[in-house]
Amino acid sequence: MNNTEIVKQSLKRRYAREKRFQLYGRCAVLVGFVFLALLLTDIVVKALPAFSVTEIRLDVDVSREALELPVEGRLDRDAIIAVNFGGVIKKSLREAFPDVTKRKQKRELYRLVSSGAEFALQAMLVNNPDLIGDQPLRIWFKADDDVDTLYKLDTRTSRISDLQLGIIEQLRASDSIRTVFNTTLFTASDSREPEQAGIRGALLGSFWTLLVTLIVSLPVGIAAAIYLEEFAPKNRITDFIEININNLAAVPSIVFGLLGLAVFINFFGMPRSAPLVGGLVLALMTLPTIIISSRAAIKSVPPSIKEAALGVGASHMQVVFHHTLPLAMPGILTGSIIGMAQALGETAPLLMIGMVAFIVDVPGGIFDSATVLPVQIYLWSDSPERAFTALTAATILVLLGFLVVMNAIAIYLRRRFERRW
Protein backbone atom coordinates (compact mmCIF):
# COMPACT_ATOMS: atom_id res chain seq x y z
CA MET A 1 0.00 0.00 0.00
CA ASN A 2 1.46 3.34 -1.04
CA ASN A 3 1.42 6.56 0.96
CA THR A 4 -1.49 8.05 -1.02
CA GLU A 5 -3.81 5.18 -0.10
CA ILE A 6 -2.72 5.34 3.55
CA VAL A 7 -3.50 9.07 3.66
CA LYS A 8 -6.92 8.52 2.03
CA GLN A 9 -7.86 5.83 4.56
CA SER A 10 -6.76 8.03 7.45
CA LEU A 11 -8.81 10.90 6.02
CA LYS A 12 -11.90 8.67 5.86
CA ARG A 13 -11.44 7.66 9.48
CA ARG A 14 -10.96 11.26 10.59
CA TYR A 15 -14.01 12.42 8.64
CA ALA A 16 -16.06 9.58 10.15
CA ARG A 17 -14.91 10.54 13.66
CA GLU A 18 -15.79 14.17 12.98
CA LYS A 19 -19.29 13.20 11.80
CA ARG A 20 -19.79 10.99 14.87
CA PHE A 21 -18.66 13.83 17.12
CA GLN A 22 -21.12 16.21 15.45
CA LEU A 23 -23.85 13.62 15.87
CA TYR A 24 -23.03 13.25 19.58
CA GLY A 25 -23.17 17.02 19.97
CA ARG A 26 -26.55 17.27 18.25
CA CYS A 27 -27.89 14.43 20.37
CA ALA A 28 -26.67 16.19 23.53
CA VAL A 29 -28.38 19.41 22.50
CA LEU A 30 -31.55 17.50 21.64
CA VAL A 31 -31.56 15.71 25.00
CA GLY A 32 -31.08 19.05 26.76
CA PHE A 33 -34.03 20.56 24.89
CA VAL A 34 -36.19 17.52 25.63
CA PHE A 35 -35.51 17.75 29.36
CA LEU A 36 -36.11 21.51 29.29
CA ALA A 37 -39.39 21.01 27.44
CA LEU A 38 -40.48 18.34 29.94
CA LEU A 39 -39.62 20.63 32.85
CA LEU A 40 -41.47 23.62 31.41
CA THR A 41 -44.46 21.46 30.45
CA ASP A 42 -44.66 20.06 33.97
CA ILE A 43 -44.52 23.56 35.48
CA VAL A 44 -47.15 24.93 33.09
CA VAL A 45 -49.53 22.00 33.67
CA LYS A 46 -49.24 22.38 37.43
CA ALA A 47 -49.55 26.17 37.26
CA LEU A 48 -52.67 26.42 35.10
CA PRO A 49 -55.16 25.69 37.95
CA ALA A 50 -53.74 28.61 39.95
CA PHE A 51 -54.91 31.13 37.35
CA SER A 52 -58.56 30.26 38.00
CA VAL A 53 -60.60 30.07 41.19
CA THR A 54 -63.89 28.40 42.05
CA GLU A 55 -66.81 30.52 43.25
CA ILE A 56 -70.13 29.58 44.87
CA ARG A 57 -73.26 31.68 44.43
CA LEU A 58 -75.35 32.54 47.49
CA ASP A 59 -78.45 34.65 48.02
CA VAL A 60 -77.54 36.81 51.02
CA ASP A 61 -80.12 38.63 53.12
CA VAL A 62 -78.66 42.12 53.62
CA SER A 63 -81.65 43.77 55.23
CA ARG A 64 -81.05 45.87 58.32
CA GLU A 65 -82.85 43.30 60.46
CA ALA A 66 -80.65 40.46 59.20
CA LEU A 67 -77.53 42.52 59.75
CA GLU A 68 -78.80 43.70 63.16
CA LEU A 69 -78.46 47.35 62.17
CA PRO A 70 -80.73 50.24 63.21
CA VAL A 71 -83.97 50.08 61.27
CA GLU A 72 -84.02 53.82 60.62
CA GLY A 73 -81.43 56.54 60.26
CA ARG A 74 -78.14 56.90 58.48
CA LEU A 75 -75.84 53.90 58.59
CA ASP A 76 -72.52 54.43 60.30
CA ARG A 77 -69.38 52.87 58.79
CA ASP A 78 -68.23 51.50 62.14
CA ALA A 79 -71.63 49.92 62.69
CA ILE A 80 -71.40 48.09 59.36
CA ILE A 81 -67.88 46.88 60.14
CA ALA A 82 -69.07 45.49 63.47
CA VAL A 83 -71.70 43.25 61.81
CA ASN A 84 -71.20 39.49 62.20
CA PHE A 85 -70.83 38.79 58.49
CA GLY A 86 -69.66 35.25 59.17
CA GLY A 87 -73.02 34.53 60.76
CA VAL A 88 -74.83 36.15 57.83
CA ILE A 89 -73.08 33.84 55.35
CA LYS A 90 -73.73 30.78 57.48
CA LYS A 91 -77.42 31.70 57.61
CA SER A 92 -77.46 31.99 53.80
CA LEU A 93 -75.92 28.54 53.52
CA ARG A 94 -78.49 27.05 55.89
CA GLU A 95 -81.33 28.63 53.94
CA ALA A 96 -79.91 27.35 50.64
CA PHE A 97 -79.66 23.78 52.03
CA PRO A 98 -82.43 23.37 54.61
CA ASP A 99 -81.99 19.59 54.72
CA VAL A 100 -78.69 20.03 56.55
CA THR A 101 -79.75 20.04 60.20
CA LYS A 102 -77.17 18.21 62.30
CA ARG A 103 -74.31 20.11 63.90
CA LYS A 104 -71.56 18.10 62.20
CA GLN A 105 -73.27 18.46 58.84
CA LYS A 106 -73.56 22.21 59.34
CA ARG A 107 -69.83 22.46 59.99
CA GLU A 108 -69.18 20.59 56.76
CA LEU A 109 -71.61 22.92 54.97
CA TYR A 110 -69.88 26.04 56.28
CA ARG A 111 -66.51 24.74 55.07
CA LEU A 112 -67.63 24.88 51.45
CA VAL A 113 -67.07 28.64 51.37
CA SER A 114 -63.71 30.30 51.94
CA SER A 115 -63.03 31.77 55.37
CA GLY A 116 -62.41 35.08 53.62
CA ALA A 117 -66.01 35.30 52.37
CA GLU A 118 -67.11 37.32 55.39
CA PHE A 119 -64.39 39.90 54.77
CA ALA A 120 -65.37 40.11 51.10
CA LEU A 121 -68.99 40.75 52.07
CA GLN A 122 -67.90 43.29 54.69
CA ALA A 123 -65.77 45.20 52.16
CA MET A 124 -68.61 45.15 49.63
CA LEU A 125 -71.15 46.70 52.03
CA VAL A 126 -68.70 49.13 53.64
CA ASN A 127 -67.71 50.51 50.25
CA ASN A 128 -71.31 50.60 48.99
CA PRO A 129 -73.82 50.94 51.87
CA ASP A 130 -76.65 51.49 49.36
CA LEU A 131 -76.67 47.72 48.77
CA ILE A 132 -78.15 47.23 52.23
CA GLY A 133 -81.87 46.75 51.79
CA ASP A 134 -84.77 44.35 51.81
CA GLN A 135 -83.78 42.80 48.50
CA PRO A 136 -81.38 39.80 48.87
CA LEU A 137 -78.06 40.06 47.05
CA ARG A 138 -76.87 37.28 44.77
CA ILE A 139 -73.13 37.16 45.46
CA TRP A 140 -70.36 34.87 44.23
CA PHE A 141 -67.99 33.88 47.05
CA LYS A 142 -64.68 32.07 46.75
CA ALA A 143 -64.91 28.38 47.56
CA ASP A 144 -62.67 26.62 50.04
CA ASP A 145 -59.39 25.33 48.59
CA ASP A 146 -60.49 21.68 48.86
CA VAL A 147 -63.68 22.45 46.93
CA ASP A 148 -61.62 24.44 44.45
CA THR A 149 -59.29 21.47 43.90
CA LEU A 150 -62.21 19.07 43.52
CA TYR A 151 -64.09 21.25 41.05
CA LYS A 152 -61.12 22.24 38.85
CA LEU A 153 -59.06 19.05 38.90
CA ASP A 154 -61.76 16.51 39.74
CA THR A 155 -59.50 15.37 42.56
CA ARG A 156 -61.15 14.62 45.88
CA THR A 157 -59.07 15.28 48.96
CA SER A 158 -59.51 13.45 52.25
CA ARG A 159 -61.18 16.52 53.76
CA ILE A 160 -64.14 16.41 51.32
CA SER A 161 -67.00 14.44 52.91
CA ASP A 162 -69.82 12.66 51.13
CA LEU A 163 -72.21 15.38 52.25
CA GLN A 164 -70.03 18.09 50.74
CA LEU A 165 -69.69 16.09 47.55
CA GLY A 166 -73.47 15.84 47.26
CA ILE A 167 -73.90 19.58 47.88
CA ILE A 168 -71.32 20.37 45.21
CA GLU A 169 -73.27 18.24 42.75
CA GLN A 170 -76.42 20.21 43.64
CA LEU A 171 -74.55 23.47 43.08
CA ARG A 172 -73.30 22.18 39.75
CA ALA A 173 -76.81 21.20 38.67
CA SER A 174 -78.21 24.65 39.54
CA ASP A 175 -75.28 26.54 37.93
CA SER A 176 -74.39 27.96 41.34
CA ILE A 177 -70.72 27.07 41.08
CA ARG A 178 -68.21 28.30 38.50
CA THR A 179 -64.56 29.03 37.83
CA VAL A 180 -63.29 32.51 36.97
CA PHE A 181 -59.89 34.13 36.46
CA ASN A 182 -58.01 34.36 39.75
CA THR A 183 -57.30 38.09 40.08
CA THR A 184 -56.41 37.50 43.74
CA LEU A 185 -53.17 35.89 42.58
CA PHE A 186 -51.90 39.30 41.46
CA THR A 187 -53.77 41.62 43.84
CA ALA A 188 -53.33 39.94 47.23
CA SER A 189 -50.37 39.11 49.42
CA ASP A 190 -49.52 35.86 51.20
CA SER A 191 -52.16 33.99 53.17
CA ARG A 192 -52.56 30.73 55.07
CA GLU A 193 -55.55 29.93 52.87
CA PRO A 194 -54.59 29.04 49.27
CA GLU A 195 -57.69 30.60 47.70
CA GLN A 196 -56.82 33.94 49.33
CA ALA A 197 -53.06 33.89 48.66
CA GLY A 198 -51.38 36.09 46.06
CA ILE A 199 -47.96 37.25 44.93
CA ARG A 200 -48.43 41.02 45.03
CA GLY A 201 -46.43 41.36 48.24
CA ALA A 202 -43.60 39.23 46.84
CA LEU A 203 -43.62 41.17 43.56
CA LEU A 204 -43.28 44.52 45.32
CA GLY A 205 -40.72 43.04 47.70
CA SER A 206 -38.65 41.92 44.72
CA PHE A 207 -39.05 45.36 43.15
CA TRP A 208 -37.82 47.26 46.23
CA THR A 209 -34.99 44.78 46.81
CA LEU A 210 -33.76 44.99 43.21
CA LEU A 211 -34.08 48.78 43.30
CA VAL A 212 -31.69 48.94 46.25
CA THR A 213 -29.40 46.43 44.53
CA LEU A 214 -29.34 48.49 41.33
CA ILE A 215 -28.73 51.82 43.08
CA VAL A 216 -25.82 50.39 45.08
CA SER A 217 -24.15 47.92 42.74
CA LEU A 218 -24.36 49.65 39.36
CA PRO A 219 -22.46 52.89 40.07
CA VAL A 220 -20.00 51.20 42.43
CA GLY A 221 -19.35 48.35 40.00
CA ILE A 222 -18.85 50.62 36.98
CA ALA A 223 -16.63 53.01 38.94
CA ALA A 224 -14.48 50.13 40.21
CA ALA A 225 -14.18 48.71 36.68
CA ILE A 226 -13.15 52.08 35.24
CA TYR A 227 -10.55 52.64 37.93
CA LEU A 228 -9.04 49.15 37.71
CA GLU A 229 -8.95 49.17 33.92
CA GLU A 230 -7.94 52.77 33.17
CA PHE A 231 -6.36 54.46 36.17
CA ALA A 232 -5.04 51.88 38.67
CA PRO A 233 -1.29 51.22 38.56
CA LYS A 234 -0.29 47.68 37.72
CA ASN A 235 1.27 46.38 40.93
CA ARG A 236 0.78 43.67 43.53
CA ILE A 237 -2.04 45.50 45.25
CA THR A 238 -4.18 45.79 42.13
CA ASP A 239 -3.32 42.18 41.21
CA PHE A 240 -4.51 41.12 44.68
CA ILE A 241 -7.74 43.10 44.24
CA GLU A 242 -8.41 41.58 40.81
CA ILE A 243 -7.83 38.05 42.09
CA ASN A 244 -10.23 38.59 44.97
CA ILE A 245 -12.89 40.05 42.68
CA ASN A 246 -12.69 36.96 40.50
CA ASN A 247 -12.83 34.72 43.56
CA LEU A 248 -15.83 36.57 44.98
CA ALA A 249 -17.77 35.82 41.79
CA ALA A 250 -17.51 32.11 42.66
CA VAL A 251 -18.34 32.37 46.38
CA PRO A 252 -21.61 30.57 47.34
CA SER A 253 -24.44 33.02 47.73
CA ILE A 254 -25.26 31.88 51.26
CA VAL A 255 -21.91 33.28 52.39
CA PHE A 256 -23.12 36.75 51.41
CA GLY A 257 -26.23 36.10 53.48
CA LEU A 258 -24.09 35.30 56.51
CA LEU A 259 -22.11 38.48 55.86
CA GLY A 260 -25.31 40.54 55.68
CA LEU A 261 -26.59 38.94 58.90
CA ALA A 262 -23.35 39.69 60.75
CA VAL A 263 -22.71 43.21 59.41
CA PHE A 264 -25.97 44.86 58.42
CA ILE A 265 -28.29 43.32 61.03
CA ASN A 266 -26.15 42.40 64.04
CA PHE A 267 -23.59 45.23 63.80
CA PHE A 268 -25.52 48.13 62.21
CA GLY A 269 -28.91 47.09 63.63
CA MET A 270 -30.83 47.31 60.35
CA PRO A 271 -34.35 45.81 60.29
CA ARG A 272 -34.74 42.14 59.52
CA SER A 273 -36.69 41.02 56.46
CA ALA A 274 -36.44 44.51 54.91
CA PRO A 275 -35.72 45.14 51.19
CA LEU A 276 -32.96 47.55 52.27
CA VAL A 277 -30.90 44.76 53.84
CA GLY A 278 -31.81 42.30 51.10
CA GLY A 279 -30.79 44.80 48.43
CA LEU A 280 -27.45 45.48 50.11
CA VAL A 281 -26.70 41.76 50.40
CA LEU A 282 -27.60 41.14 46.75
CA ALA A 283 -25.55 44.20 45.75
CA LEU A 284 -22.47 42.66 47.37
CA MET A 285 -23.16 39.42 45.54
CA THR A 286 -23.74 41.17 42.19
CA LEU A 287 -20.75 43.52 42.34
CA PRO A 288 -18.14 40.99 41.09
CA THR A 289 -20.30 40.13 38.06
CA ILE A 290 -20.79 43.80 37.16
CA ILE A 291 -17.11 44.65 37.67
CA ILE A 292 -15.87 41.73 35.58
CA SER A 293 -18.32 42.34 32.71
CA SER A 294 -17.67 46.10 32.77
CA ARG A 295 -13.91 45.59 32.63
CA ALA A 296 -14.33 43.21 29.70
CA ALA A 297 -16.50 45.77 27.88
CA ILE A 298 -14.00 48.58 28.51
CA LYS A 299 -11.12 46.40 27.40
CA SER A 300 -12.94 45.56 24.15
CA VAL A 301 -12.85 49.20 22.98
CA PRO A 302 -10.08 49.43 20.31
CA PRO A 303 -6.91 51.22 21.46
CA SER A 304 -7.03 53.31 18.27
CA ILE A 305 -10.09 55.18 19.65
CA LYS A 306 -8.18 56.14 22.77
CA GLU A 307 -5.02 57.02 20.89
CA ALA A 308 -6.94 59.22 18.43
CA ALA A 309 -8.60 61.11 21.28
CA LEU A 310 -5.29 61.59 23.04
CA GLY A 311 -3.73 62.70 19.75
CA VAL A 312 -6.16 65.62 19.39
CA GLY A 313 -5.43 66.86 22.91
CA ALA A 314 -8.01 65.13 25.11
CA SER A 315 -7.04 64.35 28.69
CA HIS A 316 -7.12 60.83 30.04
CA MET A 317 -10.33 61.60 31.93
CA GLN A 318 -11.97 62.95 28.77
CA VAL A 319 -10.91 59.89 26.80
CA VAL A 320 -12.48 57.58 29.36
CA PHE A 321 -15.78 59.40 29.87
CA HIS A 322 -16.29 60.87 26.36
CA HIS A 323 -15.10 57.94 24.24
CA THR A 324 -14.32 54.69 26.05
CA LEU A 325 -17.29 54.56 28.41
CA PRO A 326 -19.99 55.36 25.80
CA LEU A 327 -18.61 52.71 23.46
CA ALA A 328 -18.40 50.15 26.28
CA MET A 329 -21.85 50.94 27.67
CA PRO A 330 -23.75 48.19 25.75
CA GLY A 331 -21.51 45.52 27.25
CA ILE A 332 -21.69 47.15 30.69
CA LEU A 333 -25.49 47.25 30.60
CA THR A 334 -25.68 43.66 29.38
CA GLY A 335 -23.49 42.43 32.22
CA SER A 336 -25.39 44.53 34.74
CA ILE A 337 -28.79 43.20 33.64
CA ILE A 338 -27.53 39.63 33.76
CA GLY A 339 -26.19 40.29 37.26
CA MET A 340 -29.56 41.74 38.31
CA ALA A 341 -31.35 38.71 36.85
CA GLN A 342 -29.08 36.49 38.92
CA ALA A 343 -29.94 38.53 42.01
CA LEU A 344 -33.67 38.24 41.25
CA GLY A 345 -33.49 34.45 41.43
CA GLU A 346 -31.47 34.20 44.64
CA THR A 347 -32.98 32.68 47.76
CA ALA A 348 -30.23 31.49 50.12
CA PRO A 349 -28.77 34.90 51.13
CA LEU A 350 -32.25 36.31 51.78
CA LEU A 351 -33.17 33.39 54.01
CA MET A 352 -30.23 34.25 56.25
CA ILE A 353 -31.45 37.82 56.83
CA GLY A 354 -35.01 36.84 57.74
CA MET A 355 -36.87 37.41 54.48
CA VAL A 356 -38.42 33.96 54.92
CA ALA A 357 -40.99 35.37 57.36
CA PHE A 358 -44.73 35.11 56.70
CA ILE A 359 -45.62 38.60 55.45
CA VAL A 360 -49.29 39.47 54.94
CA ASP A 361 -48.98 43.23 54.34
CA VAL A 362 -47.79 44.61 51.01
CA PRO A 363 -44.49 46.50 51.48
CA GLY A 364 -44.67 50.22 50.82
CA GLY A 365 -40.93 50.95 50.88
CA ILE A 366 -37.45 49.62 51.50
CA PHE A 367 -37.85 49.67 55.30
CA ASP A 368 -41.06 47.58 55.46
CA SER A 369 -40.99 43.85 56.11
CA ALA A 370 -41.18 41.97 52.83
CA THR A 371 -40.43 38.78 50.99
CA VAL A 372 -39.41 38.13 47.37
CA LEU A 373 -40.58 35.79 44.64
CA PRO A 374 -37.96 33.01 45.13
CA VAL A 375 -38.60 32.96 48.89
CA GLN A 376 -42.36 32.92 48.27
CA ILE A 377 -41.84 29.85 46.07
CA TYR A 378 -39.82 28.25 48.87
CA LEU A 379 -42.54 28.96 51.45
CA TRP A 380 -45.43 27.67 49.33
CA SER A 381 -43.57 24.55 48.20
CA ASP A 382 -43.33 23.51 51.85
CA SER A 383 -47.06 24.00 52.55
CA PRO A 384 -49.17 20.86 53.04
CA GLU A 385 -52.28 22.09 51.21
CA ARG A 386 -52.59 20.66 47.71
CA ALA A 387 -53.71 24.00 46.24
CA PHE A 388 -50.35 25.56 47.12
CA THR A 389 -48.70 23.27 44.55
CA ALA A 390 -50.43 25.14 41.74
CA LEU A 391 -49.60 28.50 43.34
CA THR A 392 -45.95 27.49 43.60
CA ALA A 393 -45.81 26.54 39.92
CA ALA A 394 -47.60 29.76 38.93
CA THR A 395 -45.10 31.85 40.89
CA ILE A 396 -42.26 29.97 39.19
CA LEU A 397 -43.77 30.91 35.83
CA VAL A 398 -43.97 34.57 36.86
CA LEU A 399 -40.35 34.51 38.05
CA LEU A 400 -39.21 32.81 34.82
CA GLY A 401 -41.12 35.44 32.88
CA PHE A 402 -39.24 38.24 34.62
CA LEU A 403 -35.91 36.49 34.03
CA VAL A 404 -36.70 35.98 30.34
CA VAL A 405 -37.69 39.64 29.97
CA MET A 406 -34.49 40.84 31.69
CA ASN A 407 -32.31 38.62 29.50
CA ALA A 408 -34.22 39.72 26.39
CA ILE A 409 -33.56 43.36 27.32
CA ALA A 410 -29.87 42.55 27.71
CA ILE A 411 -29.77 40.90 24.27
CA TYR A 412 -31.65 43.83 22.71
CA LEU A 413 -29.30 46.41 24.21
CA ARG A 414 -26.27 44.51 23.00
CA ARG A 415 -27.58 44.15 19.44
CA ARG A 416 -28.97 47.68 19.36
CA PHE A 417 -25.85 49.53 20.49
CA GLU A 418 -23.05 47.06 19.78
CA ARG A 419 -20.39 48.13 17.30
CA ARG A 420 -18.26 45.62 15.49
CA TRP A 421 -14.67 46.69 15.03
N, C-alpha and C positions, 0 to 999 in steps of 0.2 A: 504494500500500500504506500503510495507516494504522499508527500507532504500536503498536496492540494486536497486529496480525499480526507486526510486526517483533520485538516482545518474545517472542511465542510461538515464533517460529522460532529466536530466540537461546536460549530455554530448552531447546528440543529438542536443539540442538547441544551445549549445556552438559551436559544429562543424558546424551547419547550419549558425550561425552568422559569423564564421570564413570564410566559403566558400563565403557568401554574401560580406564580406569585401574584399576578394581577387577579386571577380568579379567586385566590384566597382573600385578597384585599376586598374585592367586591362582595364576597360572601360575608366577611366580617362587618362591612358597612350595612349589608342587608339584614344581618342578625341584629345589629344595633337598632336599626329602624323598626324592626319587628317588635323588639322588646319595648322600645319607646312607644310604639303605637298601642301595644297591649296595656302599658301603664296608663297612658292618657285615656284610652277607652274605659278602663276600669274606674278611673277617677270621674270621668264624665257620667258614666252609668250610675255611680253611687251618688253623684252630686245633683242629678236632675230632680229627685224628689224634694230637695231643699228649696227649690225655686217655686214651689207651689205649697199651699196650705189648705187644710180641710176646714170648712165652716159649717155650722149647724144653725138653721133658722128657728127662731123662737118668737112667739107673740108675747110681748112684755107689757104688762099693765103698768102704765106710768101716770096713773091718776094721782092726785094729791093724797087721796085716802090710802092708796096702795103704798105710796112712798112715805106715809106718815108725816106729811107736810101740812102747814096751816091751810085750811080750806079756802080762806079769803086773804087778800092782801098780796103785796109784792113779795116774790120769792127772794130770799137772801142766799148768796153764793155759799156761805158757810153752812147754812141749813141743808142745802143740796148735797154738799160734800159729806155731811154727817149721816146721810141716809144709808141704811143697811142694804146696799145693792146686791150683796151676795145672797141675802134672803129673798130679794125680789126675783133674782134669776132662778133660785131653787123653786120658788112658788110657780114660776112659769113652766119649769120642767114638770112639776107635779100635775099642773093643769093639762099639759100636753099629753101626759101618760098617766091617766087616773088609775089604771090597773095596778100600778106600782104602789103598794101600800105598806109593805114591811120595812122595818128600819134598815136592814142590810141592803135590801133592794134599792131603797132611796139613796143610800150612799153610793151604790154602783151607778145609779141614774145621774147623780150630781157630778160624778167623775167623767161623764161624757164631754162636758164643756171645760175649756181651759180655766185655770184658776185666775187668769187675768181678765176674764169676761166682766167681772164686776167693776174693774178699773176702767175698762173700755166703755161700759155703760155710764159710769160716773163722769168720765171725760166728755161723753156725748151730751149729757144733760147739763153739765156745768157750762160748756161752751155754747149751748143753744137751749136755754130754759123754756123757750116757746114750745118745745116738743112735749113738755109736761101737760097732760090733758086727759080727758076721759077716753080718748081713742087709743087703743093698744098700738104699740109700735112693733112692726115686723123687722127684726134685727138679726143679722148674721153674726154669730160669735165664733171665735176660733175653737176648734175641737181640741180635746186633750191629745197629747203626742201619741199615745197608744191607739186612739181612734184614728188619728191622722195616718199612722203607719199602716193600720188595717185597711183603710179606705183607699190609699194611694198604691200600696204595694201588695194588697191582698195577703198580708202576712199577719197572722194573729199572734200576739204576744201572750205570755202567761197571765198578764194582768187584765185581759179582756174576758169577762164572764159570759156565760150563755145568755143571761138576761141582756147584757149590753149588746151582744151580737144580734139578738132579736130586735132590739130597739133601733139599731143601726139599719137593719133591713127595712123596718117601718119607715125610717127617715128617707131611705133610698127610694122606697115605693112612692112616697108623697113629695119627692123632689125637695126635701128639706135639708139635704146635705149636698155639698158641692166642693170643688177645689178651685181656688183662684191663685193668681200670682202672689207670691209671698213678699210683699213690700217691707214687712217687718225685718227681713234679712238685711236690708240696707238702711233702715231708719231707726232701728233699736240697738241697744248695747247688749252686753252679756246678760244671761239669765240662767237660773237653775232649771227652768222649764224650756224644753227645746222649741215649742211652738212660739215662745215669746223672745227667743234669743236672736240677736243680730250682730253684725260686724261693724256697725257705725263707730262704736267706741274704739275698736282696734284700728279701723281705717284712719281716724283722726289721730290716734296715738302714733301710728306709723308716720303720718304726715309731720307731726310736731317733732318726732325723734329725728327723721331724716332732714328736717329743716335745720335743726341744731347741728347735725352732722355736716351738712353742706356748708353752713356759715363758718364752722370751725376748720374743717379739713381742707376745703378748696383753696382759700387764700394762703393758708400755712403751707400746704403741700406745693402749690405753684411757686411760692416765694422760696421755699427750701430747694426746689429743683433748679430754679434760676440761679440761686447763689452757688450751689454745688457745681453746676455745669458751666457757669460763665465767670464767676468772680472768685470762688474759693481757690486758694493756692493748693497745688498738688503736693501734699506731704503726708506724713503718717497719720496725722489727726483726721484729715479728710478721708483718707483710706479707711480708717477705723469707723468713721461715721457711715460711709457707704456700705461697708460690710454689715454693720448692724442694721441699716435700713433694709438690706436684702434679707437678712435673717428674720427681722420682724415680720416681713411679708409671709413667712412660713410658720410663724408661731400659732399654735391652736387658739381659736377665738375665746375659749373659756378662760385662758390666761388673762386676756384683757378684761374679762368680767371680774376676775379676782383683783386685778389692779384697780378697777373702778370702785369695787367694794371697799378696798383698803384705803384708797386716797380720797375719792370724792364723797363717800358716805361716812366712813369712820373718822377720817382726818378732818375734812372740811365741813362735815355735818350737813351735806345736801340731802334733800328729801328722797326717800326710797320710792321706787316705782314711778319716778317722774321722767318725762321725755328729756328734760335737761340732762340728767345723769346718763340716761340711755344714749342720747346723742353724743355726749362727750366720749363715752366708752367706744361707740362705733366710729367716732372721728379718729381716735387713736388707732383703731384697727384698720381704718381705710387709708390713713396717711401714707404708709409704705407703698400701697398700690398707686396712689396719685403721684407720689414723688417719682417712682420708677417710670411710670408711663409718661410723665411730663418731661423727665430727663431724656427719655428716648425720643420724644417728639422734638425737643430742642436740638438734640444731637443730629436729627435727620435733616435739619435745614442746611443747604449747601454752604460751605465756607465762602464761596464766591460772593454770596449775598452780603455776608459780613465784611468781606474785604472791600467790596465796592462801596459800601457805606462808609467805612473807615477812610477809603481813598478820597472821598469828596468832603472830608472834614468832620464827620459825625463822631461824637464821643462814644466811648464804650457803652455808657448808659443809654444813649440814643439808639445805638445799633440794636441793643437787646430789646428795648421797649417799642421801638418804631418799626423794626424789621423782623428780628428773630421771633419774638413772642407772637405777633400776629400770624406769621406763617406756621408756627407750631401749634397754634390754638386748636385746630381740628383734632389733632392727636391728643392734646391735653384734655379737651372736652370728652373725647371718646373714653380715655382712661378714667376720667373722673366719674362719668356716668356708669361705667362698668363697676367701679369701686362702690358707688352708691347702690347699685343693684345687688352687689354682694352684701352690703350692710342691711338692705331691706329683708333679705332672707335669713339673717342671723337670729339664732335663738339662745344659744348657750351663754353668751356674755350678759344678755338681758335677764336670764334666770338668776344669775348671781347677784344682781342689784335689786331684786324684788319685783320685777315687772311680770311675775307669774301670778300675782295676786288677782283675786276675783273682783273685777271693777265693773260696777253697774252704771255709774255716771259717765257721761261723755266728756272727755277732757276739753277744757276751754283754753288751755295754754300749756306752756312748757313746764310749769310748776305743779300742775294737777296730776293726780295719780292716773296712770294709764297703762294699757297693754298694747301690744302690736300684733300684726297678723300672724307671724310665725308662732308666737306664744299662744295666741288664741287657738290656733290649730293644735298645739300641744295640749292645751287644757281640754278641749272638746274631744280629742282622740282618747283621753283617759276617762271620759264620762261613761257610766254604765248604760244610760238610756240609748235605745237603738236609733232614735231619731237624730242623735248627735253625730252619728256616722255620716249621714247625708250632709249635715251642716259642716262637718270637718272637710269633706270632699269639696263642697261648694267654696269654702274659704281657700282651699288649695288652688282651685281654679282662678279665684280672684287674684291671689298672690302671683300665680303664674302669668296671669294677664298683665299685671303691673311689670313684672320682670321682662316679659316679651316687649312691652311698649318701651321700656327704658333701653333695652338693647337695640330696638328698631330705631330709636332716636339717635343712639350712638352711631349706628351704621349710616343713617341719613346724614348726620353732621360730617362724618368722614368723607362720604362720597360727594357731598355738596361743596365742601370747602377744601378738599384735598387737592394738592398740586403735585403733579408728577414731574420729577426733575430729570 
